[in-house]
Amino acid sequence: MKTKDWKAVKSEEAIELMRHSSRLVARTLDLLGSMAKPGVKTGELDRAAEDFIRSEGGVPSFKGYRGFPASICASINSEVVHGIPGGRVLEDGDILSIDVGVLKEGYHGDGAATFPVGPVSDDAVRLLDTTQKALVAGIDQARDGNRIRDISRAVQEVVEEAGYSVVRDLAGHGIGQHMHEDPHIPNFVTPGRSPVLVSGMTLAIEPMVNIGTSEIKLRGDGWTWVTKDEALSAHFEHTVAVGETGAEILTKV
């Protein structure tokens, strides 16, 4: 049913504030991407992110969220999401997924990208390319009158045509004054009713794509999700605002 009662539907004033927080997310990812080189510790990236976000008048959304101990998520190779940054040193051939959230002026922005560290394998290059294409395909469906399943289907088709798997235990979400709001946005088509998209909804669309099986497991730290078969995984995410004819990507530099 079409409704404007969800928290995900925002006024133009709220969307303007979300542009501020989301652009800071994009600038932070740009900074960290330039730093993601062999020999750098993930903890260094975390400190750089927090310092930059706070210097620009924002607050790291993730730090302390449900007890998460850091400002960014840094997930390497077979780590899907929510990796805790620390003493691990980046090496040639790694792929590093960085997820960043920023709270500024009362609204959150959320974005992620996966970066190659030095020269990487052809398999890794193709995985990153496919995941980015899946994100673009999903965003292309984020327009008034479509349904959440249109986003899900677009992502799933790109991924599975490439011979990869979408993670099914984690999903995108609405976003605004809270980091996680309705609606839930799976990266595959699910049975049952699917919510209708309405102009002004703000969504975090985030394909998580595995080279191998879609199955994942939780590490003993209680946060880090890894692929069950230890194959590579990539993650890209944008915060977008749904419009009449398409979506505005808010997490752009």
C-alpha positions as CSV (number, residue, x, y, z in Angstrom):
1,M,0.0,0.0,0.0
2,K,1.3,3.4,-0.9
3,T,1.9,5.5,2.2
4,K,3.7,8.6,3.4
5,D,3.6,7.5,7.1
6,W,7.0,5.8,7.1
7,K,10.0,7.4,8.6
8,A,11.8,6.8,5.3
9,V,9.7,9.6,3.6
10,K,11.3,12.9,4.2
11,S,10.6,16.6,3.6
12,E,12.8,18.5,1.2
13,E,14.3,20.2,4.2
14,A,15.2,16.9,5.7
15,I,16.7,15.6,2.4
16,E,18.9,18.7,2.2
17,L,20.2,18.0,5.7
18,M,20.9,14.4,4.6
19,R,22.8,15.7,1.6
20,H,25.2,17.3,4.1
21,S,25.8,14.1,6.2
22,S,25.9,11.9,3.1
23,R,28.4,14.1,1.2
24,L,30.6,13.9,4.3
25,V,30.4,10.1,4.1
26,A,31.5,10.3,0.4
27,R,34.4,12.6,1.2
28,T,35.5,10.3,4.1
29,L,35.4,7.2,1.8
30,D,37.4,9.2,-0.8
31,L,40.0,10.0,1.9
32,L,40.2,6.4,3.1
33,G,40.4,5.0,-0.4
34,S,43.5,7.1,-1.0
35,M,45.1,5.8,2.2
36,A,44.3,2.1,1.6
37,K,47.8,0.9,0.6
38,P,50.0,-2.0,1.6
39,G,51.5,-1.5,5.0
40,V,48.7,0.6,6.4
41,K,46.8,-0.7,9.5
42,T,43.0,-0.7,9.5
43,G,43.2,1.1,12.8
44,E,45.0,4.0,11.1
45,L,42.1,4.3,8.7
46,D,39.6,4.3,11.5
47,R,41.4,7.1,13.3
48,A,41.7,9.2,10.1
49,A,38.0,8.8,9.5
50,E,37.0,9.8,13.0
51,D,39.3,12.9,13.0
52,F,38.0,14.0,9.6
53,I,34.3,13.5,10.3
54,R,34.6,15.4,13.6
55,S,36.6,18.2,12.0
56,E,33.7,18.7,9.5
57,G,31.1,19.0,12.2
58,G,29.9,15.4,12.1
59,V,29.8,12.4,14.4
60,P,30.7,8.8,13.4
61,S,27.3,7.0,13.3
62,F,28.8,3.6,14.0
63,K,31.0,4.3,17.0
64,G,29.1,2.9,20.0
65,Y,26.1,1.9,17.9
66,R,24.8,-1.3,19.6
67,G,28.3,-1.4,21.2
68,F,30.4,-1.3,18.0
69,P,33.9,-0.1,19.1
70,A,35.0,1.8,16.0
71,S,34.1,4.6,13.6
72,I,34.2,2.6,10.4
73,C,33.8,-1.0,9.4
74,A,36.9,-2.4,7.7
75,S,36.4,-5.9,6.1
76,I,39.1,-7.7,4.2
77,N,38.8,-10.4,1.5
78,S,36.4,-13.0,2.8
79,E,35.0,-10.6,5.4
80,V,31.6,-9.4,4.2
81,V,30.8,-6.6,6.6
82,H,31.3,-5.2,10.1
83,G,35.0,-5.9,10.4
84,I,36.5,-4.2,13.4
85,P,39.5,-2.0,12.5
86,G,42.7,-2.5,14.5
87,G,46.2,-3.9,14.1
88,R,45.7,-5.8,10.9
89,V,48.1,-4.6,8.1
90,L,46.9,-4.3,4.5
91,E,48.8,-6.4,2.0
92,D,49.2,-6.4,-1.8
93,G,46.3,-8.2,-3.4
94,D,43.8,-7.6,-0.5
95,I,40.4,-6.1,-1.2
96,L,39.2,-3.8,1.6
97,S,35.5,-3.0,2.1
98,I,35.0,0.2,4.1
99,D,31.6,1.2,5.5
100,V,31.1,4.7,6.9
101,G,28.2,6.3,8.6
102,V,27.9,10.0,9.6
103,L,25.4,11.8,11.8
104,K,25.3,15.6,11.1
105,E,22.5,18.1,11.8
106,G,20.3,15.3,13.1
107,Y,20.4,13.0,10.0
108,H,22.5,10.1,9.0
109,G,24.3,9.2,5.8
110,D,25.6,5.7,5.1
111,G,27.9,4.5,2.3
112,A,30.4,1.8,1.5
113,A,33.0,0.9,-1.1
114,T,35.5,-1.9,-1.7
115,F,39.0,-0.9,-2.6
116,P,41.8,-2.9,-4.2
117,V,45.0,-2.8,-2.2
118,G,47.9,-2.7,-4.7
119,P,47.6,-5.1,-7.7
120,V,44.7,-7.6,-7.2
121,S,43.6,-10.7,-9.0
122,D,41.4,-10.7,-12.1
123,D,38.8,-12.4,-10.0
124,A,38.8,-9.6,-7.5
125,V,38.6,-7.0,-10.3
126,R,35.6,-8.7,-11.8
127,L,33.9,-9.0,-8.4
128,L,34.3,-5.3,-7.6
129,D,33.0,-4.4,-11.1
130,T,30.0,-6.7,-10.8
131,T,29.1,-5.4,-7.3
132,Q,29.3,-1.8,-8.5
133,K,27.1,-2.6,-11.5
134,A,24.6,-4.3,-9.2
135,L,24.4,-1.2,-7.0
136,V,23.8,1.0,-10.1
137,A,21.1,-1.3,-11.3
138,G,19.4,-1.2,-7.9
139,I,19.5,2.5,-7.7
140,D,18.0,2.8,-11.2
141,Q,14.9,1.1,-9.9
142,A,14.5,3.5,-6.9
143,R,11.7,5.7,-8.3
144,D,8.2,6.6,-7.3
145,G,5.7,3.9,-8.0
146,N,8.1,1.0,-8.2
147,R,8.4,-1.5,-5.4
148,I,11.3,-2.6,-3.1
149,R,11.3,-5.9,-5.1
150,D,12.3,-4.0,-8.2
151,I,15.5,-2.9,-6.5
152,S,16.0,-6.4,-5.2
153,R,15.4,-8.0,-8.6
154,A,17.8,-5.7,-10.4
155,V,20.6,-6.4,-7.9
156,Q,20.1,-10.1,-8.0
157,E,20.0,-10.3,-11.8
158,V,23.3,-8.5,-12.3
159,V,25.0,-10.6,-9.6
160,E,23.7,-14.0,-10.6
161,E,24.3,-13.4,-14.3
162,A,27.9,-12.9,-13.4
163,G,27.9,-16.3,-11.6
164,Y,28.1,-14.8,-8.1
165,S,25.9,-14.9,-5.0
166,V,24.1,-12.1,-3.1
167,V,24.3,-12.3,0.7
168,R,20.8,-13.2,1.9
169,D,21.2,-12.7,5.6
170,L,21.9,-9.0,5.4
171,A,20.2,-6.2,3.6
172,G,19.8,-2.5,2.8
173,H,17.5,-0.2,4.8
174,G,15.7,3.1,5.1
175,I,17.7,5.8,6.7
176,G,17.2,9.3,8.2
177,Q,17.2,10.5,11.8
178,H,17.9,6.8,12.7
179,M,20.6,4.8,11.0
180,H,18.2,1.9,10.3
181,E,14.6,2.6,9.4
182,D,11.9,1.0,7.3
183,P,11.9,-0.4,4.7
184,H,14.0,-3.5,4.7
185,I,15.8,-3.8,1.2
186,P,16.9,-7.4,0.4
187,N,19.3,-7.9,-2.5
188,F,17.2,-10.8,-3.8
189,V,13.5,-11.2,-4.6
190,T,11.5,-12.4,-1.6
191,P,8.0,-13.8,-1.6
192,G,5.0,-11.9,-0.4
193,R,4.0,-8.2,-0.6
194,S,6.6,-5.6,-1.4
195,P,6.3,-2.0,-0.3
196,V,5.7,0.7,-2.9
197,L,8.4,3.3,-3.3
198,V,7.3,6.9,-2.7
199,S,9.1,10.2,-3.6
200,G,11.0,11.5,-0.6
201,M,11.9,8.0,0.8
202,T,15.6,7.8,1.7
203,L,17.2,4.5,1.3
204,A,20.6,2.9,1.9
205,I,21.0,0.4,-1.0
206,E,23.9,-2.0,-0.4
207,P,24.7,-5.1,-2.4
208,M,27.0,-7.6,-0.6
209,V,28.3,-10.0,-3.2
210,N,30.3,-13.2,-2.8
211,I,32.3,-15.1,-5.4
212,G,31.2,-18.4,-3.9
213,T,28.3,-19.4,-1.8
214,S,25.8,-16.9,-0.4
215,E,26.2,-18.4,3.1
216,I,27.9,-16.4,5.7
217,K,28.9,-16.9,9.4
218,L,29.7,-14.7,12.3
219,R,33.1,-14.6,13.8
220,G,33.8,-14.9,17.5
221,D,34.1,-11.1,17.9
222,G,30.3,-11.0,17.5
223,W,30.5,-8.4,14.7
224,T,32.4,-9.6,11.7
225,W,30.5,-11.6,9.0
226,V,32.6,-13.8,6.8
227,T,31.8,-16.0,3.8
228,K,31.3,-19.6,4.9
229,D,33.6,-20.9,2.1
230,E,36.2,-18.2,2.7
231,A,35.8,-16.8,-0.8
232,L,36.1,-13.1,-1.6
233,S,33.2,-10.7,-0.9
234,A,32.6,-7.1,-2.0
235,H,30.3,-4.4,-0.7
236,F,29.2,-1.1,-2.2
237,E,26.5,1.2,-0.8
238,H,24.9,4.6,-1.5
239,T,22.3,6.6,0.4
240,V,19.7,7.8,-2.1
241,A,16.5,9.8,-2.2
242,V,13.6,8.4,-4.2
243,G,12.2,10.8,-6.9
244,E,9.4,10.8,-9.5
245,T,11.7,9.7,-12.3
246,G,14.7,8.3,-10.5
247,A,16.9,8.5,-7.5
248,E,19.2,11.2,-6.3
249,I,22.5,9.7,-5.0
250,L,23.2,11.6,-1.8
251,T,26.6,10.0,-1.0
252,K,28.5,11.6,-3.8
253,V,31.6,13.7,-3.6
